Amino acid sequence: YANVGWASGGSHYAGAGLFYSVDFWHRLRLTIGSGPGYYRHEGKTTNLGYSLEFNSWVELSRNVLGRRMGLSFGHISNAHLGNVNPGSETLGISVSALSW
């Protein structure tokens, strides 16, 4: 997967990694993923402490009218590589035009 994000204060994150999905009950899909990324702190946003940050996440999604729709929760952290490691949590909604 590829992941790009930015905060309204100007900070940026870009990363890539691997994910694994498993389908189960009533067309639900559980997906977990993790990978490294580059973080650039700017403005008044939270300083995550290091330019190398790891993003781990879990998503629960369902096929709805030919689209894959889901809710995800993630955590970005530098694994104590930097002097500070406040981490950051993310909550996301996903919609995919292609459903497999």
HUBELGI-V365667 format. One record per residue. RES is the residue in three letters. PSI is psi in degrees with one decimal (999 if undefined). OMEGA is omega in whole degrees, -180 to 180 (NA if undefined). Layout:
res=RES psi=PSI omega=OMEGA
res=RES psi=PSI omega=OMEGA
//
This chain:
res=TYR psi=161.6 omega=174
res=ALA psi=143.6 omega=-176
res=ASN psi=127.1 omega=177
res=VAL psi=134.7 omega=180
res=GLY psi=160.2 omega=178
res=TRP psi=152.9 omega=178
res=ALA psi=155.7 omega=-178
res=SER psi=-23.4 omega=179
res=GLY psi=-7.8 omega=175
res=GLY psi=-9.7 omega=179
res=SER psi=151.8 omega=-178
res=HIS psi=150.7 omega=174
res=TYR psi=134.7 omega=175
res=ALA psi=129.8 omega=-178
res=GLY psi=176.5 omega=178
res=ALA psi=159.7 omega=-180
res=GLY psi=-161.8 omega=-179
res=LEU psi=151.0 omega=175
res=PHE psi=161.0 omega=179
res=TYR psi=133.1 omega=-180
res=SER psi=145.9 omega=174
res=VAL psi=129.9 omega=178
res=ASP psi=141.1 omega=177
res=PHE psi=-162.3 omega=-173
res=TRP psi=122.2 omega=174
res=HIS psi=51.0 omega=176
res=ARG psi=22.3 omega=175
res=LEU psi=148.3 omega=179
res=ARG psi=131.2 omega=174
res=LEU psi=126.6 omega=-179
res=THR psi=132.7 omega=174
res=ILE psi=147.7 omega=-180
res=GLY psi=159.8 omega=179
res=SER psi=149.6 omega=176
res=GLY psi=165.8 omega=-180
res=PRO psi=162.3 omega=177
res=GLY psi=171.1 omega=179
res=TYR psi=130.5 omega=-179
res=TYR psi=132.8 omega=177
res=ARG psi=117.7 omega=-178
res=HIS psi=131.3 omega=176
res=GLU psi=155.4 omega=173
res=GLY psi=-149.6 omega=-176
res=LYS psi=13.9 omega=179
res=THR psi=166.4 omega=-179
res=THR psi=131.3 omega=175
res=ASN psi=114.5 omega=-178
res=LEU psi=-3.6 omega=168
res=GLY psi=-11.8 omega=-176
res=TYR psi=154.7 omega=180
res=SER psi=-22.3 omega=175
res=LEU psi=115.1 omega=180
res=GLU psi=147.5 omega=-180
res=PHE psi=132.7 omega=180
res=ASN psi=123.0 omega=175
res=SER psi=140.1 omega=-176
res=TRP psi=162.5 omega=175
res=VAL psi=140.6 omega=-179
res=GLU psi=138.7 omega=172
res=LEU psi=123.1 omega=-177
res=SER psi=165.9 omega=-179
res=ARG psi=149.6 omega=175
res=ASN psi=117.4 omega=-180
res=VAL psi=113.5 omega=178
res=LEU psi=44.0 omega=177
res=GLY psi=5.6 omega=178
res=ARG psi=148.3 omega=175
res=ARG psi=118.3 omega=-180
res=MET psi=137.1 omega=-176
res=GLY psi=169.5 omega=177
res=LEU psi=131.5 omega=-177
res=SER psi=154.6 omega=174
res=PHE psi=133.6 omega=-178
res=GLY psi=166.8 omega=178
res=HIS psi=131.4 omega=176
res=ILE psi=129.8 omega=-176
res=SER psi=153.8 omega=178
res=ASN psi=9.0 omega=177
res=ALA psi=34.2 omega=180
res=HIS psi=26.7 omega=173
res=LEU psi=-29.6 omega=178
res=GLY psi=172.2 omega=179
res=ASN psi=-29.4 omega=175
res=VAL psi=150.6 omega=-178
res=ASN psi=69.2 omega=-178
res=PRO psi=-26.1 omega=-177
res=GLY psi=170.1 omega=179
res=SER psi=134.6 omega=178
res=GLU psi=146.8 omega=178
res=THR psi=144.4 omega=174
res=LEU psi=127.0 omega=-175
res=GLY psi=156.0 omega=172
res=ILE psi=132.8 omega=-179
res=SER psi=145.2 omega=174
res=VAL psi=126.4 omega=180
res=SER psi=130.8 omega=-180
res=ALA psi=-26.0 omega=180
res=LEU psi=129.3 omega=179
res=SER psi=121.6 omega=-180
res=TRP psi=999 omega=NA
//
